[in-house]
Amino acid sequence: MRVAMIGTGYVGLVSGACFADFGHDVTCVDKDAGKIAALKRGEMPIYEPGLNELVAANTKAGRLKFTTELAPEVAAADAVFIAVGTPSRRGDGHADLTFVYDAAREIAQALDGFTVVITKSTVPVGTGDEVERIIRETRADADCAVVSNPEFLREGAAIRDFKHPDRIVVGTVDARAREVMTELYRPLYLNRAPLMFTDRRTAELIKYAANAFLATKITFINEIADLAEKVGADVQEIARGIGLDNRIGAKFLHAGPGFGGSCFPKDTVALLKTGLDNDTPLRVIEAVVAVNDARKRAMARKVAHALDGGGRGKTIAVLGLTFKPNTDDMRESPSIPLITALQDMGAKVRAYDPAGMEQAKTLLGKVTFCEDAYACAEGASALVICTEWEQFRALDFDRLKSAMERPVLVDLRNIYRPEDAARAGFAYESIGRAKT
Ligand SMILES: NC(=O)c1ccc[n+]([C@@H]2O[C@H](COP(=O)([O-])OP(=O)(O)OC[C@H]3O[C@@H](n4cnc5c(N)ncnc54)[C@H](O)[C@@H]3O)[C@@H](O)[C@H]2O)c1
């Protein structure tokens, strides 16, 4: 199959490289000429484990190409994916569909022969109808089917997720489109990944329902963690105790500083807007959004609490800036409200992240960026673990202690055991567990 992937970001690049790896002939298109030039030189515009090798192998095999020219690729394609961004719209927080609709218009002008146009971007229910309307309005003679195929990959494990998905959701009732989608995903289908066909609106809503449910699970355990802390219980044990129940499941029950990232924050808010537009307020999701927003900034008060006298004039070291490990993505990371709130308290912030510092520098002012965890701890009155990168899981406590002004550790990801930190001479505070 010939595939044109419109938008070469976290989703477009990973999906494009994986489809090429399945044996399809893929061209990734992006408006960002710098990004395409870098990819042509073999440089990855994002940090994603395994991506470099996958892109290099498929480029070498001639199955993966990069361009800024949309029209010829769309004209030659059997399948055109829209994988452009759908950020929160300024003002009301609904999904900003400008990029999707612009792409639809450009695609319409270039269509040649029967083509399946697939929305992989996360888009509110009904967007597929509008994409179809735009295409018909721009090109009355276009022979195409518009399909919804939401993406569920997670940054940091994106290639594995794409190649071993729990399910593939395809929203279409068009028989020809169904055939093309089956062919595109054949290797996964043979691997027994369920290919679930449904109608387009249902597929669109499945994506939002999935993200909202996962965000709810995280927020639920975060609130239980707060209660556990107050009553002297241990949230890690609670998560295990409930997670072993198959009806609940162990995943997404890790208490922490609140969810962030490029998807959950914007998708939960967009779903609320869809609910309101359809006269169906979604009270549970409203609470999730409100609780999570308050939580992110509250993490700074936790740090101040660990320092007894508050943060004024103190130096605080923050380890991990990205919203999760194994990505360089800083979008809506909990580290941002944490650091700004610490600065508002009058603290000086030093920070280190293995992959996110380049993006962080554009978002955070007056932070001293350091070259590793130990340099970051230099002169600090507290060390805060904000993102659970592997390399922070076995820190040399003695080395940290000698670098710091005071041995205070605030572990917002519960990666250490309170007794180990205490034994090493640290005052230790974590989430949903007793302070030591
Ligand atoms: N990042 C994730 O983990 C993830 C997971 C699942 C779904 N999604 C969804 O996938 C979509 C894309 O997310 P992302 O994180 O990859 O975004 P991104 O911002 O990393 O990439 C989007 C790319 O599209 C390009 N673009 C915009 N308009 C274009 C056009 N008309 N022609 C060509 N290129 C154009 C941009 O230059 C950019 O490179 C979003 O809707 C997101 O919600 C993201």
The ligand as an ORCA input file, in Angstrom:
! r2SCAN-3c Opt
* xyz 0 1
  N       1.672     12.380     21.371
  C       0.993     11.317     21.722
  O       1.428     10.536     22.571
  C      -0.342     11.016     21.093
  C      -0.940      9.761     21.298
  C      -2.167      9.492     20.685
  C      -2.793     10.460     19.922
  N      -2.202     11.688     19.757
  C      -2.879     12.671     18.904
  O      -2.224     12.685     17.650
  C      -2.226     14.013     17.100
  C      -0.806     14.458     16.799
  O      -0.103     14.549     18.026
  P       1.487     14.719     18.082
  O       1.875     14.638     19.494
  O       2.108     13.801     17.087
  O       1.613     16.232     17.547
  P       2.933     17.023     17.096
  O       2.667     18.432     17.429
  O       4.143     16.334     17.625
  O       2.967     16.839     15.495
  C       2.075     17.412     14.610
  C       2.829     17.738     13.316
  O       1.903     18.108     12.299
  C       2.502     19.088     11.475
  N       1.455     19.752     10.674
  C       0.448     20.570     11.085
  N      -0.320     20.928     10.043
  C       0.182     20.315      8.941
  C      -0.195     20.267      7.563
  N      -1.270     20.913      7.102
  N       0.576     19.558      6.703
  C       1.657     18.881      7.165
  N       2.041     18.867      8.445
  C       1.319     19.584      9.326
  C       3.237     19.954     12.474
  O       4.264     20.723     11.834
  C       3.791     18.912     13.438
  O       5.092     18.480     13.060
  C      -2.964     14.867     18.123
  O      -4.310     14.944     17.773
  C      -2.810     14.088     19.409
  O      -3.850     14.359     20.317
  C      -1.000     11.975     20.314
*
